[in-house]
Amino acid sequence: MASVSIAVPSGPAVPDDVNGLVPQVWPESAHRDDAGRLVLAGLDAASLAARFGTPLYVVDEDEARGRARRTREAFEVAARAAGTDVTVYYAGKAFLSGAVVRWVLDEGLAVDVCTGGELAVALGAGADPARLGFHGNNKSLAEIDAAVAAGVGAIVIDSEVEIERVAAAAARAGRRQRVRLRVNSGVHASTHEFLATAHEDQKFGVPLESAAELGARIRAHESLEFLGLHCHIGSQIFDADGFAESASRLLEAHAELSAAAPVPELNLGGGFGIAYTAADSPQPIEDIARGILDAVVAGCRERGLPLPRLAFEPGRSIIGPAGVTIYTVGTIKSVPIEGGERRYVSVDGGMSDNARTALYGAEYSARLASRVSAAAPALSRVVGKHCESGDIVVDAEYLPADTAPGDLLAVPATGAYCWSLASNYNHVPRPPVVAVRGGEARLIVRGETIDDLLGRDLGLEPSATEGTPA
């Protein structure tokens, strides 16, 4: 049977097997059973959908734990070989829940948070405050007070005004608060503009040339302890080159600060990339860790500096590949476009559960999850149910030509920045999150209901209109 001809710009290569699961994109446990159903951690997609409904976020706990452990060990091995220590934080903004906090703590990681809400989740899950880092470009006074009062291990100073704010909060609490100073190294990650976070024209951090002056101001406060510099160069970075260049630039400022007093630490952030499609091939984390450590060692030797303790903040690379979203297909239509037609496969979710494609053109892949098909591959666009033409889940993917309403569709690598960015657009409840492990599934985040949404709308309650003029 011939492939369906549809004109879609820059579509993916036609897969050898339209039912195949590309290993680097899916959790290690993913496979198809004898009935052709997608299986994750011993549970098939159809059974999960029948029990919990769709859309459904599924997180493979062993995949997440394994990636957390592997990342920590990679940096610890590289750091020991270089003669220093390292702290690996899990960047909670990727996806944070009580269960996930406990997983990464169990695997020896610290946790990075960036709002009062994330701080509350981490503390509520039993995290030792000393193992927490607190980020944010616009921390409220209340958030700073809460972080200081909790005894967080480090607060990242993101702007000049925060020096005085954190110092005052620490003085009021009678504490000496450890802080880092976030700087912009000027290294641009090879990624989308909205994901590159170290260039100069953006909201995070302070100019690198201001580091010595602001470091001195931090040191002038008895209520503050200066740990060192912090930088984050972006996201979806596949190798160590950008980190090496950023480290070299930071070490210039580190050396200037070290001339006045010891600087014990250097935090090079996170942003390690993952495979979303078969075309993505990030380097193994062990190679990245060695590459970064080699660059830091060389930079310190060149400048005659003692090797600082290092810190890193991966998030996506730990939780992203552990997540798979399951949808139910609703409608399928082909529309004429110049040179052919475009096939739209609509699912029962969309930008309310995965905003990344609409936000910055993120690429994903998809596969039938409830069966296999012998039909020819048909180039398709997977879209959601929302009132936006940009409500796209997967821009271009080959799916079987006989994909039909009622089929289950699975989108891998959705563990990071999908639940975190989820919304109630069009009054759609946010889906549940289910953790799977060893053939068992459990809810770790309850899905919302229409009643949840209506319960927040005070205009729908009789008491809200009492006394209102007719």
CORRA-V737843 format. One record per backbone hydrogen bond with DSSP energy under -1.0 kcal/mol. NH is the residue of the N-H (numbers start at 1). CO is the residue of the C=O. If there is no record, write none. Layout:
((NH & CO) (NH & CO))
This chain:
((4 & 377) (20 & 17) (25 & 22) (26 & 22) (30 & 27) (31 & 39) (33 & 37) (36 & 33) (38 & 369) (39 & 31) (40 & 43) (43 & 40) (45 & 38) (48 & 44) (49 & 45) (50 & 46) (51 & 47) (52 & 48) (53 & 49) (56 & 326) (57 & 432) (58 & 324) (59 & 434) (60 & 322) (61 & 436) (64 & 60) (65 & 61) (66 & 62) (67 & 63) (68 & 64) (69 & 65) (70 & 66) (71 & 67) (72 & 68) (73 & 69) (74 & 70) (75 & 71) (76 & 72) (77 & 73) (78 & 74) (79 & 75) (80 & 76) (81 & 77) (82 & 78) (83 & 79) (84 & 79) (87 & 310) (89 & 312) (90 & 110) (91 & 314) (92 & 90) (92 & 112) (94 & 91) (101 & 97) (102 & 98) (103 & 99) (104 & 100) (105 & 101) (106 & 102) (107 & 103) (108 & 105) (109 & 104) (110 & 88) (111 & 131) (112 & 90) (113 & 133) (119 & 115) (120 & 116) (121 & 117) (122 & 118) (123 & 119) (124 & 120) (125 & 121) (126 & 123) (127 & 122) (131 & 128) (132 & 129) (133 & 111) (134 & 154) (135 & 113) (144 & 140) (145 & 141) (146 & 142) (147 & 143) (148 & 144) (149 & 145) (150 & 146) (151 & 147) (152 & 147) (153 & 129) (154 & 132) (155 & 178) (156 & 134) (157 & 180) (163 & 160) (165 & 161) (166 & 162) (167 & 163) (168 & 164) (169 & 165) (170 & 166) (171 & 167) (172 & 168) (173 & 169) (175 & 170) (177 & 223) (179 & 225) (180 & 155) (181 & 228) (182 & 157) (183 & 230) (184 & 206) (186 & 198) (189 & 233) (191 & 189) (195 & 192) (196 & 192) (202 & 200) (206 & 182) (210 & 207) (211 & 208) (214 & 210) (215 & 211) (216 & 212) (217 & 213) (218 & 214) (219 & 215) (220 & 216) (221 & 218) (224 & 221) (225 & 177) (227 & 179) (230 & 181) (231 & 267) (237 & 271) (244 & 240) (245 & 241) (246 & 242) (247 & 243) (248 & 244) (249 & 245) (250 & 246) (251 & 247) (253 & 249) (254 & 250) (255 & 251) (256 & 252) (257 & 253) (258 & 254) (259 & 255) (260 & 257) (261 & 257) (265 & 227) (266 & 309) (267 & 229) (268 & 311) (273 & 237) (280 & 277) (283 & 238) (288 & 284) (289 & 285) (290 & 286) (291 & 287) (292 & 288) (293 & 289) (294 & 290) (295 & 291) (296 & 292) (297 & 293) (298 & 294) (299 & 295) (300 & 296) (301 & 297) (302 & 298) (303 & 299) (305 & 300) (309 & 264) (310 & 85) (311 & 266) (312 & 87) (313 & 269) (318 & 315) (319 & 315) (320 & 316) (323 & 320) (324 & 58) (325 & 411) (326 & 56) (327 & 409) (329 & 407) (330 & 346) (333 & 344) (335 & 342) (337 & 340) (340 & 337) (342 & 335) (344 & 333) (345 & 381) (346 & 331) (347 & 383) (348 & 328) (353 & 350) (354 & 350) (359 & 355) (360 & 356) (361 & 357) (362 & 356) (367 & 410) (369 & 408) (378 & 399) (380 & 397) (381 & 343) (382 & 394) (383 & 345) (384 & 391) (385 & 349) (388 & 386) (391 & 388) (392 & 390) (393 & 382) (394 & 382) (397 & 380) (399 & 378) (401 & 376) (403 & 400) (406 & 329) (407 & 404) (409 & 327) (410 & 367) (411 & 325) (414 & 323) (415 & 320) (417 & 94) (422 & 419) (423 & 352) (427 & 424) (433 & 445) (434 & 57) (435 & 442) (436 & 59) (437 & 440) (439 & 41) (440 & 437) (442 & 435) (444 & 433) (445 & 433) (448 & 430) (453 & 449) (454 & 450) (455 & 451) (457 & 454) (458 & 456) (460 & 457) (461 & 458) (464 & 461) (465 & 462) (468 & 465))
